[in-house]
Amino acid sequence: MKRLLAIGMALFLALPAVALAAGETAEEEKFNPASEWTLHPWIEINIGPIDMSINKAVAYLLLGAVVSCVIGIFLMRVKVGSEPTKRQALGETIYEVAQVQIAEQGLPTKAIGRWFPYVASLMVFIWVVNMIGFIPLPLSDEKWKIFGVEVPTLAIFAATSTLSVTLALAFMTWMFTHIEGIRANGLMKYLKSWIPDVPKALYPLIIPLEILGQFMRLISLSVRLYANMLAGHMLILTFIGLIFLVTPWIFPFSVLLSTVFYLFEVVIVVSIQAYIFAALSAIYIGSAIEPEH
């Protein structure tokens, strides 16, 4: 904990550019943390009405995918020796959490082999994307000059704090849920499984509610991750801004509170949200395969 506290303190004391870039303009505009979520296209790519432009959210996702693959190769593809190494122990711990706490709790036994790789990858990928969102990286839209050369400022930004990203992740789980439900049960049997055992007279009321409930899964899964990551980053950026935009006496309180929120997000929220998203994905897919499960 002392090491994490030191890292947090160093982060906010050593990165005035984060707050200055977000809080200063040529006309000294008021600090607005929400401006960090305005995604400016770096490379514009438009395919008809679909905007596929590369922006900082896409950059963070690509970086997260690369880091997730590196972690998987580094921790999982290890040669088992007579005495397990720390790397092997860490890899086995991650594997055990994904299998025992997520896959086996949500998926029927017959489906674990098929869907364990998906839920485990979800857990690792979301954890990585969440985590790198708290590491200052030169992937911001703001620039500052070093010896006359413009370079991006260091900033913190989580791709999972944008609704489009979490909605895309949730949509994959939602689609896989229904595809696997139809594959395992057949279309009509799967659709009938949505309807609880109630008198037929209630069907006109129950059926629309059940259909709405299926779409609400998509919304709740995406909004839960999005809201938690957005709130954490918004609080941290707000307190960083207070360090530079309020009277000097508030400085120690801003540093303390921003560090506390930073450590809370990194130590607790990042892992919990990755776990919950993967666990709910396993539960949804498992309940579609065995509706009575």
N, C-alpha and C positions, 0 to 999 in steps of 0.2 A: 504493500500500500504506500509506503514511503517513496518507493521509486516512482509509482504512478503519480503521486502528488507532486514530486519534483518535475516530472515530465509536463504535467498540467501547468504548473507555475511557469516553467520555462517557455511553454507554448505561448501563453498570453503576455508574458513580459518581452518576449523576443520577436513578436509579430505585430508591431504597430501598423504594418502595411495592410493587414487584413481590415482593420477598422478604418484606417485612413482612406483606403480605396473605396470602401463601402460608404463612408460618411462624408467625404470631401469631394467637391467639384470646384470648377473654376469660380462658381458663384456661391460657394459655400452652402449648398443645399442641405436641408435637414437630413439627418441620418435616418435611413429607412432600411431595416434588415430585409424586408420583403423583396427589395431590388435584387438580392442574390438569386432569386428564383426566376428572374427574367432571362430566358435562354436565348442568347444571340447566336445566330448561325455562324459557324466558322467556315464551313464549306456547304454551299447551298446545293441541295439535290432534291428536285421536285419531279415526281413521277405522276403526271396527271394531277389529280387533286391531293395526292399523298405527299406530305412533306417528309423527306428522308434526310434532311440536312444534318450535318455533323455539328453538334454543339457540346458544351461541357458535360451535360448529362450522358451523352453517348460516349464521350471520352472516358468518363468514370466507369461506365458499364463495360467497355472494352478492356480497360485496365483490370476491372474486377474479374472478368472472364479469364484473362491471362494469369492473374495471381491465383485464382481458384485452381486452375490446371496445374500450376507450379506446386501449390500446396499438396494437391492430390498425388502428384508424381513423387514429390520429396518425402511425404510422410507415409504413403501407402505402398509404394513400390520399393520396399526395403527387404533386404535379405535377413531372414530370421536366424539369429545366432543362438548360442547356448545361453548367453546373458543378454536380455533385452536392453537396448539403448533407450535414451530419453526420447529420441525421435520415434522409435518404434512404439514406445509406450504412449506417446501423444497420439500417434496415428491410430492405435488400437482403441484409445479412449473415444476419439471422434467417431470411429466406426461403430463402437458399441452403443454410443448415444443414438446414432442414426438408426441402427438396427433394432435395439431393444426398446428404447424410449419412444421412437417415432414409428418405424415400419411395423414392428410386431404389435404395437398398441392400436394401430389404425387399420392395418391391412389384414385380410384373411390370409391364412397360411399359404394357400395355393397362389396368391398374388404377390407374395413378398419378392420372389425371384424376378418378377417382371417389373415391379414398381419401386423396389428399394433403390436402384440407381437414381431414379428421378427424384425421390424425396430427399435422399442423401445429398445429391447435387444441389437441390434447392437450398438446403440448410447451409451448406458450405458457401455457395455463391452469395446468398443474401447476407450471411455473416461477413464475408469479405467486403462486399460493396458497402455495408453499413460501417465497417471498421475503417476502410480507407477514406470514408467521408469525414473522419475526425483527424486525419493526418494532413497537415498543411502541404499542399501540392501546388505547383505552378500551372494550374489548369483553370484559371479564372479569366473572366472577360476584361478585367481591369489591367492596365499596363502602368509600369513606372520605368523611368530611364536610369540606366547604369552606363556611365561614360558615353551618353548620347544614344545608347541602344535601348529600344523599348523591349521589355521582357514582362511576362505575366507576373502579377503579384502572387505571393503565397496565400492560399485561402483554404477554408474547409467547406466542403459541399458534399452532400449525400445524394446520389442518384435516386435512392429510395425515398427521398423527401419530395419527389415530384410524382403526382398522381398518375401520369401517363405510364411511368415505369412500373409502379406497383399494380396498376390495372392490367398491364400486359402480362405480368407474372401470374396474377390471379386468373386471367383469362385462359392461360395454358392449363392450369389446374382444373378450371371449370369445364373446358372442352374435353380434357382427358377423362374427367369424371363421367360425363355423359357417353362418350365414345366407349369407354370400358364397361359402363352399365349396360349399354345396348349389346355389346359384344358378348358379355357374360350371360345375359338373360333373354336377349331378343327384344325387339322394339316394344311390342305391346306389353309384355310382362314387366319390362322396366318402367314404362309409363304408368301401369297399374300400381306399381309399388309406391308411387308418389301418394296415392289416395289412401288415407287411413280407414280403418274399419268403422264406418259410420253409416247410419241409414241413408239410403239413396236419395231421400228427399233433401238431404243437406249437400249433395254433390254440387249444385250450382253455386253454393257459397264456398265449399271446401276446395274445389278444383282450381279456381282462380287464385286462392290464397296459397296453395301449394306451388303453383307455377311461379307466383311472385316470390315465394320463399327460395326457389332455385336461383332466381336472379339476385336475390338479396345476399346469397352466399358470395357471389362474385363481388358485390359492392363491399360487404363487410370484410372480406379477406384483403382486399386492396386498401381500403380506407384505414384499417387498423395499423398496418405497417407504415403507410404514408403519414398518418397523423402523428404517430409517435416520433418518427424521425424528423418531421417538420417542426414539431414543437420543441424538441431538444435543440436543434440547430438555431431556431429562432431565438430561444432564450440565451444561448451562448453568444450569438452575434449581438444581441441587445446589450448584454453586460460588457462585452468588449467595446462596443460603441460608447457606453457610458464612461469608460476609462478616459476617453479623449474628448468627449463632448460636454462633460459636466465639470463642476468645480473640483479642484484638486483633492478636497477632503473625501470625496466619494471614491477616489482611486483604490484604496485598499479593500473596500467593500466590493467593488466591481471585480477586482482580481480574485478575491476569495469566492464570490458567488459563481463567477464564470468557471473557475477551476472545479468547484463542487459539482456543477451541472455537467461539466465536461467528463469528469471521472464517473459520475452516475451513468451517463450515456454509454461510455466506453466499457465499463465494468459490468453493467447490468442490462441496459436496454438493448444494446447491439445483439447480444447472445439470445436474450429472451425472445425478441421479435423474430429472429431467424428460426429459432426452435418452434415457436407458435405457428408460423407460416407453414413450415414443413409438416408439422404434426397435423394441422387442420387439412392440409392437402391429402395426407395419408388417410385421414378419417373420411373425407368426402369421397375419395376414390374407393375405399373399402366399403362404405355404405352403399355405393352404387353397384358394386360387384355382388354383395350379399345384402340386399335391402333390409332383411330382418335382423342383420348383424348389429 
